[in-house]
């Protein structure tokens, strides 16, 4: 059972291995987003348990910064399943959590669904 509602999202998420001093990051597309985490589509997969730093630009223009942990990896290559990783947010400020929630409400209203 999920703790947070999630929505489809097409956002370019920048991902870095936690503690990495390299300035660059990998840009991945998110497939689902919630206040608790995200599913990131990618052929490049981190290992379950690996800690990551994420930057998520929201449609409002705000960039959410979060720490997360890989909790699920999908290597599926079929038409119905996309390869990618389930990321659980482990550190997210209250302000960023509220920004994600507001973004999800707006996305739900635009799609004509209820949150």
Residue frames as qw, qx, qy, qz and C-alpha x, y, z in Angstrom:
[[0.000, 0.888, 0.459, 0.000, 0.00, 0.00, 0.00],
 [0.424, 0.420, -0.008, 0.802, 1.37, 3.41, -0.99],
 [0.288, -0.528, -0.453, 0.659, 1.64, 6.20, 1.57],
 [0.076, 0.548, -0.055, -0.832, 1.34, 8.96, -1.04],
 [0.681, 0.642, 0.316, -0.156, -0.67, 9.47, -4.22],
 [0.409, -0.342, 0.512, 0.674, 1.48, 9.39, -7.31],
 [0.549, 0.747, 0.157, -0.342, 1.05, 10.82, -10.77],
 [0.768, 0.354, 0.254, 0.469, 2.62, 10.38, -14.17],
 [0.126, -0.915, 0.103, 0.368, 5.26, 13.04, -14.68],
 [0.769, 0.465, 0.092, 0.429, 7.58, 13.94, -17.51],
 [0.215, -0.963, 0.165, 0.015, 10.34, 15.81, -15.70],
 [0.694, 0.497, -0.409, 0.323, 14.09, 15.83, -16.40],
 [0.708, -0.702, 0.071, -0.013, 15.58, 14.70, -13.07],
 [0.380, 0.681, -0.569, 0.262, 19.30, 15.15, -12.41],
 [0.919, -0.389, -0.038, -0.042, 20.75, 12.25, -10.42],
 [0.262, 0.682, -0.619, 0.289, 24.14, 11.95, -8.67],
 [0.752, -0.189, -0.589, 0.227, 25.54, 9.21, -6.49],
 [0.460, -0.879, -0.065, -0.106, 25.45, 10.56, -2.92],
 [0.631, -0.647, 0.257, 0.342, 28.77, 11.92, -1.76],
 [0.720, 0.343, 0.315, 0.515, 30.09, 12.14, -5.32],
 [0.241, -0.661, 0.018, 0.710, 32.28, 15.21, -5.75],
 [0.304, 0.189, 0.611, 0.706, 31.80, 15.23, -9.52],
 [0.179, 0.278, 0.122, -0.936, 29.93, 18.38, -10.56],
 [0.446, 0.072, -0.544, -0.707, 27.86, 16.77, -13.33],
 [0.544, 0.044, 0.715, -0.437, 24.94, 14.44, -13.01],
 [0.091, 0.154, 0.892, 0.415, 22.85, 12.11, -15.14],
 [0.442, 0.128, 0.063, -0.886, 19.57, 13.45, -16.51],
 [0.024, 0.188, 0.978, 0.091, 16.75, 10.93, -16.40],
 [0.416, -0.295, -0.311, -0.802, 13.03, 11.22, -17.09],
 [0.295, -0.005, 0.773, -0.561, 10.65, 10.56, -14.24],
 [0.272, -0.226, -0.811, -0.467, 7.68, 8.33, -15.01],
 [0.505, -0.678, -0.514, -0.144, 5.88, 8.68, -11.68],
 [0.197, 0.352, -0.399, 0.823, 6.24, 11.20, -8.88],
 [0.543, -0.688, -0.462, -0.139, 4.85, 11.42, -5.36],
 [0.277, -0.868, 0.257, -0.324, 5.74, 13.11, -2.10],
 [0.821, -0.447, 0.355, 0.001, 7.48, 9.88, -1.09],
 [0.526, -0.312, 0.643, 0.460, 9.58, 9.22, -4.18],
 [0.511, 0.621, -0.238, -0.544, 9.76, 8.75, -7.92],
 [0.845, 0.113, 0.482, 0.203, 10.16, 6.12, -10.61],
 [0.066, 0.764, -0.382, -0.515, 12.92, 7.14, -12.99],
 [0.898, 0.419, 0.133, -0.018, 13.06, 5.66, -16.48],
 [0.007, 0.810, -0.564, -0.158, 16.55, 4.65, -17.46],
 [0.913, 0.249, -0.320, 0.033, 18.62, 1.94, -19.10],
 [0.361, 0.409, -0.600, 0.585, 21.42, 2.93, -16.69],
 [0.703, -0.583, -0.308, -0.267, 20.39, 1.47, -13.33],
 [0.082, -0.589, 0.631, -0.498, 21.87, 2.01, -9.89],
 [0.413, -0.054, -0.899, 0.134, 21.86, -0.86, -7.39],
 [0.571, -0.664, -0.396, -0.275, 19.12, -1.38, -4.80],
 [0.675, -0.599, -0.221, 0.369, 20.14, 0.36, -1.58],
 [0.506, 0.154, 0.067, 0.846, 22.33, 2.93, -3.33],
 [0.098, -0.770, -0.352, 0.523, 21.92, 6.49, -2.05],
 [0.407, 0.453, 0.406, 0.681, 21.36, 9.27, -4.57],
 [0.020, -0.497, -0.198, 0.845, 21.02, 13.03, -4.71],
 [0.301, 0.539, 0.699, 0.360, 18.22, 14.31, -6.96],
 [0.070, 0.343, 0.034, -0.936, 17.23, 17.65, -8.46],
 [0.229, 0.500, 0.817, 0.174, 13.68, 17.76, -9.85],
 [0.055, 0.064, -0.107, -0.991, 12.54, 20.84, -11.78],
 [0.251, 0.514, 0.767, -0.291, 8.79, 21.27, -11.26],
 [0.272, 0.625, 0.539, 0.495, 6.47, 22.91, -13.83],
 [0.218, -0.937, -0.250, 0.106, 6.19, 25.89, -11.44],
 [0.374, 0.805, -0.288, 0.359, 9.88, 26.63, -12.00],
 [0.530, -0.689, 0.441, -0.222, 10.93, 25.52, -8.51],
 [0.627, 0.359, -0.688, 0.059, 13.74, 22.95, -8.35],
 [0.823, -0.504, 0.105, -0.240, 13.27, 20.34, -5.62],
 [0.324, 0.538, -0.750, 0.209, 16.44, 18.91, -4.08],
 [0.869, -0.339, 0.121, -0.340, 16.14, 15.55, -2.35],
 [0.052, -0.435, 0.899, -0.021, 18.18, 12.64, -1.12],
 [0.873, 0.054, -0.024, -0.484, 16.88, 9.22, -2.01],
 [0.384, -0.334, 0.860, 0.030, 17.58, 5.52, -1.97],
 [0.506, 0.174, -0.668, -0.516, 17.00, 3.01, -4.77],
 [0.564, -0.117, 0.655, -0.489, 14.32, 0.61, -3.51],
 [0.785, 0.326, 0.517, -0.099, 13.34, -1.13, -6.74],
 [0.011, -0.482, 0.607, 0.632, 14.95, -1.83, -10.10],
 [0.774, 0.423, 0.404, -0.244, 13.03, -2.87, -13.20],
 [0.242, -0.401, 0.672, 0.574, 15.05, -4.29, -16.05],
 [0.584, 0.491, 0.640, -0.096, 11.96, -5.06, -18.14],
 [0.107, -0.310, 0.475, 0.817, 12.38, -4.35, -21.79],
 [0.225, 0.464, 0.837, 0.185, 8.90, -5.28, -23.01],
 [0.022, 0.509, 0.385, 0.769, 6.41, -2.87, -24.56],
 [0.472, -0.743, -0.391, -0.268, 4.38, -2.49, -21.37],
 [0.678, -0.672, -0.078, 0.289, 7.21, -2.18, -18.86],
 [0.328, 0.872, -0.236, 0.277, 9.90, 0.46, -18.88],
 [0.741, -0.046, -0.403, 0.535, 13.35, -0.14, -17.43],
 [0.062, -0.741, 0.117, -0.659, 14.02, 2.13, -14.50],
 [0.392, -0.006, -0.711, 0.583, 14.37, 2.57, -10.75],
 [0.433, -0.778, -0.397, -0.222, 12.02, 3.23, -7.86],
 [0.340, 0.300, -0.403, 0.795, 13.53, 5.92, -5.63],
 [0.456, -0.734, -0.497, 0.077, 12.33, 6.54, -2.07],
 [0.088, 0.780, -0.183, 0.592, 13.01, 10.06, -0.78],
 [0.692, -0.301, -0.508, 0.415, 15.05, 9.85, 2.42],
 [0.267, -0.471, -0.216, 0.813, 15.57, 13.59, 2.89],
 [0.107, 0.551, 0.504, 0.656, 13.17, 16.19, 1.56],
 [0.023, -0.034, -0.351, 0.936, 12.45, 19.58, 3.11],
 [0.227, 0.551, 0.701, -0.392, 8.89, 20.40, 4.11],
 [0.257, 0.657, -0.100, -0.702, 8.90, 23.26, 1.57],
 [0.174, 0.320, -0.788, -0.497, 9.95, 20.87, -1.24],
 [0.105, 0.246, 0.959, -0.090, 7.40, 18.26, -0.12],
 [0.278, 0.643, 0.441, -0.561, 4.67, 20.92, -0.29],
 [0.239, 0.570, -0.402, -0.676, 5.86, 22.01, -3.75],
 [0.063, 0.068, -0.950, -0.297, 5.62, 18.42, -5.02],
 [0.164, 0.449, 0.823, -0.308, 2.15, 18.03, -3.48],
 [0.286, 0.671, 0.129, -0.672, 0.96, 21.28, -5.11],
 [0.182, 0.424, -0.671, -0.581, 2.40, 20.17, -8.45],
 [0.026, 0.118, 0.989, 0.088, 0.60, 16.81, -8.20],
 [0.241, 0.578, 0.606, -0.490, -2.71, 18.52, -7.36],
 [0.287, 0.639, -0.194, -0.687, -2.34, 20.82, -10.39],
 [0.120, 0.254, -0.864, -0.417, -1.43, 17.86, -12.61],
 [0.125, 0.304, 0.933, -0.147, -4.46, 15.93, -11.34],
 [0.290, 0.655, 0.354, -0.602, -6.79, 18.87, -11.93],
 [0.240, 0.552, -0.470, -0.645, -5.41, 19.36, -15.44],
 [0.122, 0.093, -0.951, -0.268, -5.96, 15.67, -16.18],
 [0.614, -0.249, -0.247, -0.707, -9.47, 15.84, -14.73],
 [0.682, -0.171, -0.700, 0.124, -8.73, 13.41, -11.89],
 [0.529, -0.786, 0.003, -0.320, -9.21, 13.68, -8.17],
 [0.348, 0.470, -0.692, 0.423, -6.30, 13.49, -5.69]]
